[in-house]
C-alpha cells in the first residue's frame, strides 16, 4: 500500500487528479480505476476535476505538471467517454458496488437498500424492547438478565460496532451478561434486516466478509485494477481492514491523508488505521507545498505542528512534515487573550466583544461574508451572537444542535403529546413552555404555586387538577384538544404555532428569528406527506430526534459565518477567527468503554482468524477505569488535532482568542503558551502580527461605531398576505371531483390514493388509447391488467373491470374513421401542457391533439356514465388557451363520450367564458 501524507492546503485533490492522468497514460482504463473519498460532495468534486483534467489533456496535451505523450490521445479520449460511469464514490458507495458484484455468494439481494444510522438504531432498540418483554417469562433463557439499566450500554455498544467485528467481555460477570444479551438482540436485528437491508456498519461488516470469499474477491479484482483512497485518516477500523484485505490479495492501493486532521472519533474514525498503513506500507514523499496559506500563517502553522509533535500532543514528528508556502502574500496573525478573576462566562463576553471589534476593524479589507468564526462547542455561540448583534455585524449561524432536539420543536411535540394524554413528562414540559408559562425553576412562582404544580403532576387526573389551580392554562389545553378532535394533525400543528391563545400572542411570537425559522421548516417537512394520525406524527418526531446529523435550519443571507470546527473541515476562508481557546476538553462519561487487551478466556488481540476484536467493560469491573483513562487520553490527543484543523482553515488572516483566569492557561491556551504566545507573553504589534492580553473589564452594551441607531422596521413587516384562490401549480381537472375522472397510475408507496373501480377504468382506457393499443390484442389487454392500478382488486373485480375496459376500447375503435378522423397527418397523444393564468400555473394533459389536412382537433375522452359537458368547460378552455398561445393554431375542441359513442363539438365562446370566470377570481383575490 502506497501512503502519502498531505497537510492542509497542499493540493491533495490535485495530486489525486494527476495520479489519475498518470494511470490512464500508462494504459490503465479509467473504468478500472476506483477513486474513493469520504463524502458524496468530495466524490462529485473529484469526478468533475478528473473530467476537466482529461479535457485539458485532450485539447492542450498537458495539465499542470503532467505532459501527455502523443500516443496516449486515444486512451484519454476513451477515459472521457468512460467518465460518467467511472467508480468515483464514497467508501460506503464502493463497498456497496463490490457487494452487488457478488451478492448471491454472500446471501444478499443485489438490489439491497441502505438504512440510515438512526433508523438502524431504532430497529435495534425495538428488538431490545421485544427481548425485555419476552425475558419476563421465567422459561426464557435470559430471564432476570434483561434489565432496563442495560439500555444505554447496549445502545452505546451498538453505535461502536464499526470498531470491531467481535466484542469480547473483559473480566467480570456483568460484562459477560451484557455481551450475551447484546448478541441475542443483534441476532434478532440482523434477522430483521434480512437479505435486502444494510445499515452503513452492516455494509462494512459484509464488505469485510466478502474479502474472505475467494470467488467474490475474483469478481472485484476483475473490475478494479487500482484503488485510490482519499482522506484515509478518517476511516474506521472495519473500513481499514477491508482495504488492507484487498491489498493483501493483490489489488494495488494508494492512500492519501493527513493524520493531523483526524478529528472524527465520534463517528468511529481511528487515526491508528492510518498510522498502521504508514508503518507497514510504502511511504511516498509528502506533499510539502501549501497553496492555501499566506507566508505568516505558513510560519505559524509550522511552529504549531512542531510544538504539538515534539510534545506528543495529537501526532508525532513523522506525521508533521515541513511545509513551504507558495503564495507571496504576507498575511496576518492576531492572538487576543482575556485575563482576569471574573467568571469564565464574563470573560467570554468580553472576548466576544474584542473579537467583534477586530472583525469590524478588518472589514475594510475583507468583507464579512469572507469571514468565519470557528468554535469547539455551540455553547460558545451565544457570546458571539450577543456581541455581533450589539456591534451590528451581520452573521449567519450555519448549523446548530440536532434540529429535532431543539427546544422549539420539543415544545410542539410535548404540546401535542400533552393534549393527547395530559400526564407525565409531556405535561410537565408543556406547563413550563410558553403555552403554560409555569417556569420550571420557580423563578416567577410563589411557593404555593409550586406546590400546586407538584400536585398536578402527582394527581391521578392531572387535567382536572390543572383546571382547579390554573383555569386559564387549562383552557389553553382544552383549545388544543378541541382542535385535535376536528382537524388533521398537520393543521393542528399549524394551529399550535399560529393561534393567538396565550394572552393574545401565538407561540411563534415568543420565538427569536432562528427558532422561528426552525418551526417554519418543520411545517415544510411535513407538508408534502402530511401524517394521517396524531400518533404517527408524534412517533415520526420522536424517531427523527435521534438523527445525530439533523442540524437546525441554516440561516440565509450575508455575513460572518459561525460554525463548529468539525463542520469547517475541508473549507477555507480569507479570514478565520477561532474563538474560546481557553475552553477545556471535558471527557463525557460513557456507560461502557472498549479496549484492547485480554479477556477472561485468555484470547489476545487478533485471535479468531484475525478478526478485529474489542473488549467491553462496564462500571465496577476490573478493566473499566483502564479503558476509561485510555479513551480520555485519545480524546485529549484528538482535541489538539482539532486545533490544527481550526488554524489551517484561514487563507490570509487568522485570529485566535481565548479567556483564561489569572494567567493560568489550559488546553489549547497552554499549547500557545509553550510557543511563547500565551497570555503572559510580551505584547507584540506589527503589520503582520498582533499579540495582546486584555485585562478583564465589564462590557458596556454600546455600539462600537457610536451614533448609529438600529434600522427602522420595514413598513411591510406587519403586512398579511391573503391566500390565493388556487395553489401556485394546479390542474384544471382538480376543480372537479368526479369518480370517473382518470388519474395517472398511482404510487401507493408515495402515499398516492388508490382509485376506485370507475377511476381505474378511466385510467386504463386513457392509457390504452394513448398507447394506440387494440381491444382485440391479447398482449395489450394482458399489459393493461398488469398495471399497478389493478393491484387492489380481487380476481372477479379485475375480470369485470377488464371486460368494461375492452368494451370502451372497442367503442373508440368504431369511432375511428367515422366521427373521429383517421388517418392523421400529425398525431400527439397524451400531450402535456402548462399555462400561467394570474398567480397560478395550470397544468394538464390533453388526451389527443392531431391534424388532418389543415384542420386541427383537440379531443378529451370520457368514460362517464352521463353526458354533462358543462363539467369540462373550464378544463378545455385552459387547454385551448395553452394551444393558442404556444402553437398559434385554432383547433376544433371536442368531447368524446365513449360509452355513448358520441362526439360533441364545443362552442369556443362558452369555453372562453368559463376561463374568464376563473380568471376573475384570481384578479379579485389580487
N, C-alpha and C positions, 0 to 999 in steps of 0.2 A: 504494500500500500504506500503510495507516494503522498507525503504530508507536507503542506506548506502553511506557514504562519503568516497571516495578513493583518497587520494592525489597522486601527480605524483610519479611514480615508486613503488607504494605499492602493485603491483601484482593484479590489477583489473581483468585482464583476467583469471589469475589463480584462483581467488576467484569464478568467474563465472563457470569455469570448475568444481571446487569442488561442487558447488551448483547443477550442472547437475548430478554428481555422487550421491549426497545425494537423489535427487528426484527419480532417477532410482532405487536406493536401497530401497526406501520407497514404491515402487510399481507404480510409475507414468511412463508410457511408454514414450520413447523418442519421439515418433510420436505425443504425446500430450503435449510436451513442446515446446514453441515458444521462440526462442532467437533472440533478435532484437538489432542491433547496428547501428552506424551512416554511415559507408561506406561499400561498397562491399568487399574491402580488409580486413577490420576488421571482417566482417561476414565469409569470407573464412578462415581467421586465426582461428576464434573461432571454426568452424567446424572441422578443422584439429586438433586443440588442444583437443577438446572433443573426437575425434576418438583415438588419442594417449592415452588419459587417460583411456578410456574404454578398449583398448587393453592391457594396463599395468595392469588394474584390473583383466582382464581375465587370464593373464599369471602369475602375482605375488600376486594377491589378494589385492593390495593396490596401492594408488597413492598419493604421498606427505603425508599429514596428514590423508588421508581417508583410512580406512581399511574396506573392504567388508566382509559381513557375508557369510558363506558358502552357505546359501540358496538363495543368490541373484545372483548366477552364471548364471542361465537361463535368468534372467532379463537383465543382461549385454550382454549376447550373443544375445538376441533379439534386444537390443539397437544397437549393432554393425551392425546387418542386416538392421536396420531402418535408420542408419546414412545418407546414400545418399539422402533419401527423407525427412529428418528432416527439420522442419521450422527454419532455421537459416538464417536471411536475414537482409536487411536494414529496416528502418522504413517504407519507401515507399513500399518496397517489401512485408512486412507483411500486410500493408493496402491493397495492390493490391490483395493478397491472400484472405483476408476477403471479399473484394468486389466481387471477382469472385464466391465465395460461394453463394452469394445472389444477383447476378447481375440483374436478371429479376425483382426482387422486387423493385429495385432502378432505373428501366428504363435504364439499362446499358446492353451493349453487353458483355457477359462473356469473349469474346476474344478482349476486348478493348486494345488499344495501348497507350503508354506513349509518350507525346511530351516533348522535351527539353524546359527549361525555356525560352531560347532565341526564339525558334520557337513560343511559346505561345505569347510572346510579339509582334512578327511580326504579328500574326493573329489579336491581339487586336488593333495594330496600323492600320492595314488595315481596320478594322471595324470603327475605329475613322475617318480615311480619308474618308470613304464612307459616314459616318454621316455628316461630314463637308460639303461634296458636296451636299447631299440631303437637308441640313438645309439652303442652299442658296435660297430655294424656300419659298416665303412668306407664303405659305399654310402649311409649315411644323411646327410641334408642337414646335420644338426647334429653330425656325427661329430667327436669331440675337444673339443666345447664344453660338453657336459652333465656337468660335474664335480660331485663331492659338495660342494665348497666353496660351490656356489650354492644349496644347500638353504635355509639361513637367509635370505639376501637375497630369494629367491623367495617364501618364506612371509611375510616382512615386507611385501613389495610387495603380495601378495595381500590381506593384512589391511588395507591402506591404500586399497583400491580405491574406498571411498566418498568419497575426497578429490578424485578426478578421473575424468573419462570416458576420458581419454587420458594414458598415460605416455609421455614422451619421454626419450631418453638425453641426459644432459648430456655435455659434451665428454669424450671418452675412449673408446678401443676396447672396454674391458671393459664399459662401460655399454651400448654398442650390442649386444654379445653377450648381456648379461643380458636386455635388452628383447626380443631376437629369441627367446630361449628362453622367456621369460615369455609372449609372445604365442602361441607354439606350445602351451604347456601350458594356457593359459587357453582357447584354442580347443577343445582336447580336453575340458576341464572343462565348457565350455558345451554341447558336443555330448552330454556325459554327462547334463546336466540335462534336455535335450530341451525339449519344449513344456509339460511339466506339473510342473516343479520350479523353484523360485526360492529363493535364499537372500535375506536382507534386503538385501545390497548389490546383487544382481542385480535384486531388486524395484525398488530405487531407479533403477537404470540403465534398466529397462524403462519405468518411470513417466516418466522424462525423455524417452525415445524417444517416448512417447505424445504429449508436448507438441509434437512436430514433425510430427504426423499430423493434418491438419485435420479429417477425419471423426471420428477418435477424440476429438478435443477437443470437437467438437459434442456427442457423447454425454455427456461430463462436464458441459458447460455447460447442457445440458438438465435435468440432475438437481440441480445445485448453483447457487444464486444468490448466496450469501455464504459465505465461508470464514473461520472464526475459528481462529487458531493460538496455542496457549499454549506457554510455555517455549521461545520461539523462540531463546533464547541457546544451546540445546543441539542445534540442528540441524547436520547436516554439510553440506559444500558441494553434494553432489548433491541433498539434500533442499531446500536453499535455492534451487538452480537450478530445481527443479521448481515450487516456489511462485512464484518470480519469473516463470516462463514462463506459468503460469496467470493471473497478474496482468496480464501484457502483452496477453493475448487478451481481456481484459475482465472477468475474474472479480474482484469486489471482495474484497479480503483485508485482514483486520485482525489484527495480531500484537501479542502482549504478552510481555514477558520482562524479564530483568534481566542485562545483561552482567557485572555484578559477581559473578553466580553461575554463570558459565560455567566449569565445572570438569571437563568430560568429554572432554578432548582425546584421552585414551587410547581412547575409543570413536569417535574421528574427528570429534567435535563441534568446530566452529570459530567462535569469537566474531566473527571477521571477517564472517561472514554477517549477523549482527545489525547490526554496525556499518555494513555496506553498505546495509542496509534503512533505518537511521537517516539516512544521508546522502541517499539517493535518494527516500525515502518522505515521507509527511505525518506529521510528529511531532505526537502528541497530548499534552495536558498529562499529566505523570507522576502516578502515584498517590503522594500526598505525606503520607498519614496511616498510621501503623502501629498496628494493633490488637493486636499481639503483645507489644511490649516495654514494660517499666517505664520510668519517667522517667530514672533513672540510666543505663540501658542505651541509651536513645534518644540521650542526650548523648554517651556513649562511642562508639556506632556512628557518629554524625555526625562526631566528631573523627577516628575511624579512617578513614572514607571520604575525608574532606578530605585527610588526610595522604597516603594512597595515591594519590589523584587528582592532587594538586599535585606529587607526585614521579614521576608516570607509572608507578606500580607496580601493574600489573594492569588499570587502567581510567583513563579521563580524566574531567575535571570534568563534561562533559555527560552522562556515564553514572552520575553520583552526585548526583542531586537531593537537596535538603534534605528531611528527613522530620520531621514533628511527631508526638509521641506522643498517643494518645487516652486511654490508661489513666491514672488518677490515682495508682496505686501508685508508691512511691518506688523500690523495688528495691535491689539491692546489687551492687557490683563489687569483686572481690578480685584482686590481682595478687601472685604469690609468685615470687621468684627464688631459686635456689640457686647460690651463687658459691663457688669455691674452686679449689685446684690439683690436686684429685683427678681420676681418670679420669671420662669422661662417664657411664660405667655407674654408678660410685659416686655421682656427683651425682644421677643419675636415681633411684637407690634412695632417696636422702633426699627428693627431690622427691615421689616417690610417697607416702612416709611423711607428709610435710607435708600433701599433699592428703587423705590418709586422715583426718588429724586434723581438717581443716577440714570435711570431709563429716560426720564424726561430730558435730562441734560444731553443725552446721546441721541435723542430722537431727531436732531437737526441733520445728523449724518446717516442714521439708519431708521427707517420707518418702523412704526410699532408693529406692523404686520410681518416684519422680518426679524422680530424678536421672539424668544421663547424663554419662559421661566420653568425650570425643572425642579420637582420636589420628590423626596423619597416616599412621602405619605400624603394622602389627601387631607390629613389632619393639619397640614401646613397651609392649605389653600385659603382658609378663612382670613388669615392675616394679610395675605396678598390682595384678596378681594376688597377688604376694607380700605387698605392703603391706596389701591388703584382707583377705587371709587372716589375717595376724597380728593385725590390728585387729578381726577378727570382723565385718567389714562384708559383708553379703550382696551378691553381684553376679552378673550374667549377662553372658556374652560372646555378643553377638547373632550374629556371623558372622565366621569367620576365613578363612584362606587356602583356596585351592581344595581342596575336600573330597577329591577322588580323588588329590591330590598329598600328602595328609597322610602323615606318617611311618608311622602305624599301618596305613593302607591299603596303602602301598607295601611294608611288611614282609610283609603277607599275599600280595601279588602276587608278590614275589620268592621267598617260601617255596614257592608253587605252581609257579613257573617253575623254581626250582632242583630241585624234586622231579621235574619232568618232564624236565629236561635240566640236570644238575649241572655247568654250565660257565659261564664268563664273568661278566658283571656281576651277574646274579641270584644266583649262588653267593656272590660276594664280599659282596653286600648281606645275604644270609641269614646268613653267618658272623658279621657284626658286629651282627646283630639279636638280640633276646632268645632266639631259637631257637638260635643258635650261640654267642652270648656271647663272641665273639672280637672285641674292640673294634678299630675301625679305626685309632685313633691310637696304639695300642700302650701305652696308659697302664697296663694291668694285665698286660702280656705281657713275658716275657723276650726278649732278642734272639734266642735260639734258636727260640722260638715264632714270632716274626715271620718268620724265615727259613722255617720250616715252612709258614706260611700262604702265603708267596710261592711256595713250591714246589708247593703245592696248586693255586694259580690258574694256574701256568705248565704244569702237568702235562698230558700227553695224556689221562690218565684221572684227573680230579680226585677222583672219588668214591673210587677205590682209594687214592689218596694221602692223602685225608682219613681213611680208615679206619686207615691206618698211623700217622698222627701224632696224631689226635684221635678215638679209637674211640668215646668217649661221644657226641660230636657226630655222628659218622657214624651211630650207631644211631638218633638222632632223625630224621635224614634218611631212614633205612630205614623208620621207622614211618610217615612221611608218604607215602612211595612205596607202602607196603603198603596204606594207606588209599585211595590213588588207584586201585589195581587193583580194589578191591571195592565202592567207594562212588561215588555220584553226586557231581558237582562241588560242589553246594551242601552236601552232607553232609561232604565233605572240608573245606570252608571252616569249617563249624561245628567240626569236629574240630581244626583248627589253632587256633581261638580258645579252645576249652574243655577240650581234653585235657591233663591234667597230665603233660606229657612232659619238663619242664625242671626237674629236681631236685625233683619233686613239685609243681611250680607250672605252671599253664596260662598261655598267652600273655596273656590278659586280666588276670591277676594282676599283670603288670608295668605296667599302664596306670593313669594317673590317671583321674578321673571323666570328663573331657571326651573324651579319646581312646577310652575305653570306650564312651561314647555313640555316637561315630562308627562304631566297629566294629559295634555293635548295629544301627545304621542301615544298614550295608552288607548285613547279613543280611535286613533288612526289604525292602531294594531288590530283591534277587534272589528273595525267597520267592515272589511272585505268579507269576513266569515263570522257573523255575529253568533255568539253561543246560544244554543237552543234552550238552556235552562240555567238558573242561577247556580245550581250545584256544579255544572260543567264550567261556568265562568270562574267560580272560586277555585275549583281544582286546577284549572289552567294557570291561574295566577300563582297558586302555591307551587306548581311544578316549575314555572318559569323563574320563580325566585331562587331556584337552585342553579341557575345558569351563571357560572362564575364570569363568563365572558360578556354578559349583557350589561354594558355600561349605560349611564344615562345619556340623554339625547345631546349630541354635540351641538354647541351653540354656533350660530351662524354669524357672519359679519367680519369686520376687520379689527385687528388689534393684537396686542401681545398674547401669545398662546401660552396657556398654563396647562401643564400635563406632568404625569409621573415620568421618572427616568425609564421605567420599563416600557412605557408607551412611546418614548422617544427613540428607542433603539432602531437604528437604521435610518434615522432622519438627521437633518442638519439645518442650521440657520446662520445667517451672518452674525447675529448676536445671541448669545445664550447666557442666562443667569442661572446659577444653581443656588437655591435658597435653603436656609436652615441646615447648614453644615454641622451645627452643634447637636443635632438630634442623634441620640444614641441608637445603636442597633439593639433591639429588645427581642429576645427569643420568646416566641409564643409557645407555651406548654402544649404538648400533644398527648392524646390519650394512650398512645403506644409509640415505641421507637423501633427502628430497624437498624441492624448492624451486621457486620461480617465477623464470624468467629465460630466457636464450637458449640453445637447443641448437645443435649444430653446423650444423644446416640453416638456422639463422637465423630460425626461427619464433618469434614473440613470443607473449606471453600472449593468449589469446582467438582464436588462429588456428584454421583448420579449422572454419568455420561456427560460431564462437563456442563451441565445446565446451570444457569445463573441462579444463585441462591441468596436469600437474605434471612437473617434470624430475627424473630419477633419477641419483644419484651414488653410486658405490661408493668404498671406500677407495682412496687413491693415485691419485685422478683430480682434475683441477683444481678442480672445484666442491665437492668433498667437505667441506672444512673450512668453507667459507662456509655451506653448507647446515646443517652441524652446529651452528655458532655460532648461526644463526638459530633452529634448533629448541630449543637450550638456553635462548635468550632467551625464547621463547614459553612454555616450561615454567616459567621463573622468574616470568613475569607471571602465569601461572595459579596458581602457589603462593600469591601474595598474594590472589587472589580466593578461594582456599580458606580463608584466614584470615578473610575477611569472612563466608563461609558458616558457619564454625565459630562465630564470635562471635555471629551472628544467630540461633542456634538457641535461645537462652535467653529465657524469658519474664520471670522475676523476678530471678534471681541468676546472675551469670556469674563463674566463677573461672578465671583464667589462670595457668599455672605454666610455668616454664622453667628449664633449667640452663645456666649459662654458665661458662666457665673464665677466671678472673682478670679479671672485669668486661668481657670483650670480646664484646658481643652480635653475633649474626649472624642473617640471615634475618628471621623474624618478630620476634625479640627486638630487632633493630635498628629495626624499624618502631615498636615501643612506646617505644624509647629516643628516637626523633625526636619522639614525643608527650610527652616528659618523664616517661615511666612505665617507664624501663629499670632495670636492676639498680643503676646508680649514682645514680638519682634519690632525692630525700629520701623517707623513710618517711612514711606517712600513715595515720591510723586514725580513722574516724568511723563513724556508724551506717550510711551508705550506700556507704562506700568504704574499702578496706584495701589499702595498698601496703607490701610488706615484702620485704627481701632477707635471706635466711638464709645465714650462713656455714657452709661445709661442716663436718660432724662425722659420724663413722661412726654409722650407725643401729643402735641396740640392739634386738634381736628380742624386745621385750616387748609385752604388750598395753597399749593406751592406757588402758583402764579397768582398773586393777590389781585383782588378786584374783579375776578371772573365769577360771575353768577352762574348757577346751574341753568341750563337751557330751559326755556318755557316748554310746556307740553304742547304737542302739535294740536291744532284746532280740531282735527278729526279723531282724536284719541277716544272720545266717547261716542262716536258715531256708531249706530247699529245698522246693520245691513239685513234687510228682509230677504228671506229665501226666494230664489227664482221659482217660477211656476213649474219648471221642469229641470231635471238634472243637466249638467254640462254636456253629457253624452247620453242620448236617449233613442229609443226605437219607436217609430210610429205605431207599430203593432202593440206596443206596451200600453197604449192608451185604452185598449180594449182587452178584456179577458174572456175569450170565448174558448170553450173546451176543444173545439175542432181546430183551433189555430195551431199550425205546426211549429215545432221548435227545432233548433239544431240538436243533433244527437247529444244527450246529456252525459256528464261525467259525475257519477254519484260520489266518487272519492273526493271531488272538489265541492261537495255539498249541493250540486245542482239537482233540481227537482226531477224525479222520475215521473214521466207523464202517465195520464190515464189512457184508457182504450182509444177514445176518439182522437186524442192528440197524437198517440202513437201511430194511428192510421194515417193522419195527415202528414206526419213526419216522414214515414216510409214512402208514401205516394210522391211527395215532393222530391225526395232523394232519388227515387227511381226515374222520375221524369227528367230531372237534371242530368242523370247519367245516360239517358236515352235507352233505358232498359225496357224489355218487352215482357208483357204479361204471359206470353206463351213460351218463354225461355226458362226451363227448369233451373239452370245455373243462376240466372238473375234472381229468381224467387228464393233460391237457397241462400244467396248472399244477403238478400233483404231480411230473411228470417234470422240470420246470424247477427244482425245489428244489435248493439247493446240496449237499444230502446225496448227490445223484446224480452230482456232477461227477467223482468218482474213477473211475467205471465206464465201460468201453468200451460201444459201442452194443449188442452182443449181451448183455452183462450187464444193461444197463439194460432191454432188452426183457424179459428173464427176470424181473427184479425187478418190473416194472410188471404183468406177467401175474399174478404171485403176489399183488401188492397188490390188483389188481382182483378176484381170486377171494375174498380175505379180506373185502373190502368187500361183495361180494355175499352172503357168509355173514352179515355183520352185518345187511344189509338184510332177509334172510329171517327173521332172529330178531325184527325189529321187528314188533310187533303180535301176536306169539305168546309166546315166552319173555321177550321184553323189551317191557314195556307201551308202547303208543302209541295215541293221542296222550297228551300230558302237560300237566298244569296249570302246573307250573313246571319249567324245564329249565336246568341250569347245566353246560355242557361245559367241560372243562379248568379246573376250579375250584381255584384256588391256596389253600394252607393253610399255617399255621405254628403250632407249639405248643411252649412250653418244658416240657421234662421234665428235671429235675435241672439240670445245668450246660450242657445243650445245647438249642438251639432246633432242632427238627426241622421241615423244610420240604419240601413236595412239591406235586404237582398231582393232584387227584382226577379221573380220566377223565370221570366223569359223576355228577352229583348231581341228582336230579329227584323230583318229587312227582306222584302220581296219586291224586286224591281225598285221603284222609287219610294215605296211606302214602308214606313217603319211601324212596328207593332210593339206595344208594351203590355204584357199579359200577367195576370195574377191568378193562380189556380186555387180553387176552393173545394174542400171536401165536406162543406157544411150540410146540415140536414134541412136547412131552409134557405130561401133566396132573399137576402137582405143586403143589397149593395150599399145602402147608406152607411153601414158599419165601416166601410173601407174607403170612403171618400177622402178622408184626410191622408190616410196611408198612401193612396195612389196619387193624391195631389203632391205629396212630398216627392214621390218617385218621378213624376212628370217634371216638377221644378228642377230636380237634380239633372235629369237628362237634357232638358232645355239649356241649362246653364253650362254643362260640361261639353255636350256634343252639338249644341245648336241645331237640334232636329225637332220635328213636331210629330211624335208617334201617335198612332191611334191607341187609346187606352181601353183595355177590355178585361172584364172579369169572366173567368171560365168556371162554371159550376159543373163539376164532373158528375155528380150524382144525377143531375137533371139533363146532362148533355146540352147545356145551354151556355151560349156565349153572349155577354151583354156589353155593348159599346157604351162607354160612359161619356157624358157631356163634360167637356173640359171646363166650362164655366162653373159647373157645380163643384168640381174638384178644386178650382181656384178659390171658390167661396169658402170651402171647408178649411183650406190652408190659411186664408186670410183671417178666419175666426180664431184659430190657434195663435197666429202671429199677433193678433190684437191683445191676447192675454200676456204675451211676452212684453209688448210695449207698455201695457198698463202697469205691469209689475215694475218696469224700469222707472 
